[in-house]
């Protein structure tokens, strides 16, 4: 049981595939558009149940609980050799403009 007021993550389908725009790639068009939001649950709940949450900015959203006390995880992806020299090249270009 997840207690009211606990930090959770919910998910909700925003658009079904048949509601997506016609001008997007076919593989994207065939996939539902989903959102994930973190906030404090407004009632006791369990993972897999629909619940209303309040975000840190005070916005209220409803969705299916996917995680209890989720952490923030992000990175910039795998190393890309071609990108590693962009900063050096940019400095050279900017210095040549002086």
C-alpha positions, 0 to 999 in steps of 0.5 A, a space after each residue: 500500500 502506498 500512503 497518501 502524500 507519497 512521491 509517485 510516478 504516474 503514466 497516462 496515454 495522451 493520444 491513441 495511435 488513431 488520434 496522432 497527426 498524419 505528418 509524423 513518421 509511421 512508426 511514431 504514428 502507430 505508437 500511443 503518445 504517453 506522459 509520465 509525471 511525478 507528484 504526491 498521491 492524493 489518496 492511498 493507492 497501489 502500483 497499477 491503480 489510477 490515482 490523482 497526484 499533485 506535482 511540485 508546481 501544484 498541477 493535478 494529474 490523473 494516471 496509473 501509478 508506475 513507481 513509488 518514490 521514483 528517482 530522477 535518472 538522466 544522462 546524455 546517452 552513449 559516447 559519440 566520437 563525432 560530437 566529442 570535438 564540437 566544443 574544441 571546434 566551436 572555440 576555434 571558430 569563435 576565437 577566429 572571429 575576434 
